[in-house]
Amino acid sequence: MRRLVIDARLAGQSGIGTYLRQMVPRVTRALVGWRPIVLVRNLRQHAIVSALAIETEVHAWDVPPLSLRCLACVPPCATAQDLLWVPHFNVPLRSSIPLA
């Protein structure tokens, strides 16, 4: 089963957070055969993921979402066989992982 790694570190914010809260449940329900993995800033955000109303694996990725460090690395749980969905503009600049 392929994995969709979703960067939801901004789910608690307005703007992109609203988009994430609306779209993540719809996308994950529509992707049959994919296992969603949701990235949060810290595990206290697990409540945010619960609010998304999806059953998923949750990983903490404590890299500030809008930092230069974020642009330079990919989530440690993501592999080249995964699909990484970064719904905001700070996608990794160099990545062997396909981006959505």
VMD Tcl script that draws the C-alpha trace (Angstrom):
set ca {
  {0.00 0.00 0.00}
  {1.40 3.40 -0.99}
  {1.69 6.10 1.63}
  {0.56 9.70 1.34}
  {2.61 11.82 3.75}
  {0.65 15.00 4.50}
  {2.38 18.03 5.99}
  {-0.35 19.29 8.32}
  {1.87 21.29 10.65}
  {-0.20 24.42 9.92}
  {-3.61 22.79 10.47}
  {-4.23 24.85 13.60}
  {-3.79 28.16 11.77}
  {-6.25 30.24 9.78}
  {-5.92 30.40 5.99}
  {-3.92 27.29 5.05}
  {-5.14 25.65 8.27}
  {-8.73 26.05 7.13}
  {-7.79 24.52 3.77}
  {-6.12 21.57 5.52}
  {-9.07 20.96 7.85}
  {-11.45 20.95 4.87}
  {-9.37 19.07 2.29}
  {-7.40 16.42 4.19}
  {-10.46 14.36 5.20}
  {-11.88 14.53 1.67}
  {-8.63 13.60 -0.04}
  {-7.80 10.74 2.31}
  {-11.29 9.23 1.97}
  {-11.06 9.40 -1.82}
  {-7.64 7.76 -2.08}
  {-8.46 4.07 -1.86}
  {-5.34 1.97 -1.45}
  {-3.27 4.74 0.10}
  {-2.23 4.95 3.75}
  {-2.23 8.54 5.01}
  {0.48 9.72 7.38}
  {-0.07 13.14 8.89}
  {2.84 15.29 10.05}
  {2.23 17.64 12.97}
  {4.55 20.14 14.63}
  {4.44 18.31 17.94}
  {2.37 15.49 19.32}
  {0.14 17.92 21.25}
  {-1.38 18.69 17.86}
  {-2.81 15.17 17.79}
  {-6.13 16.78 18.76}
  {-6.01 18.72 15.50}
  {-5.56 15.50 13.56}
  {-8.48 13.97 15.47}
  {-10.57 16.94 14.40}
  {-9.78 16.07 10.78}
  {-12.01 13.00 11.26}
  {-9.64 10.55 9.63}
  {-7.90 7.49 10.94}
  {-4.23 7.93 10.31}
  {-0.73 7.47 11.55}
  {0.63 10.68 13.11}
  {4.29 11.71 13.21}
  {5.78 14.73 14.94}
  {8.08 16.78 12.72}
  {9.31 19.62 14.87}
  {10.89 21.67 12.12}
  {9.31 25.14 11.97}
  {7.01 25.08 8.91}
  {8.13 28.34 7.35}
  {11.85 28.12 8.09}
  {14.94 27.77 5.91}
  {15.60 24.46 7.67}
  {12.24 23.21 6.41}
  {13.22 24.05 2.84}
  {16.45 22.08 3.18}
  {15.08 18.75 4.41}
  {12.30 16.24 3.96}
  {10.32 14.60 6.75}
  {12.35 11.74 8.25}
  {9.39 9.33 7.98}
  {9.03 9.88 4.21}
  {10.73 7.59 1.71}
  {11.21 7.69 -2.06}
  {8.24 5.30 -2.42}
  {5.86 7.77 -0.74}
  {4.00 10.76 -2.09}
  {4.57 13.95 -0.08}
  {1.73 16.48 0.01}
  {2.92 19.90 1.15}
  {-0.14 22.14 0.73}
  {1.74 25.37 1.34}
  {4.62 27.09 -0.42}
  {7.51 25.79 1.69}
  {8.21 22.53 -0.13}
  {11.65 20.94 0.20}
  {13.94 22.39 -2.46}
  {15.74 19.12 -3.10}
  {13.83 15.92 -2.65}
  {13.87 12.43 -4.09}
  {10.31 12.07 -2.82}
  {7.54 12.83 -5.34}
  {5.55 15.92 -4.36}
  {1.83 16.51 -4.70}
}
mol new
graphics top color blue
foreach p $ca { graphics top sphere $p radius 0.5 }
foreach p [lrange $ca 0 end-1] q [lrange $ca 1 end] { graphics top cylinder $p $q radius 0.2 }
display resetview
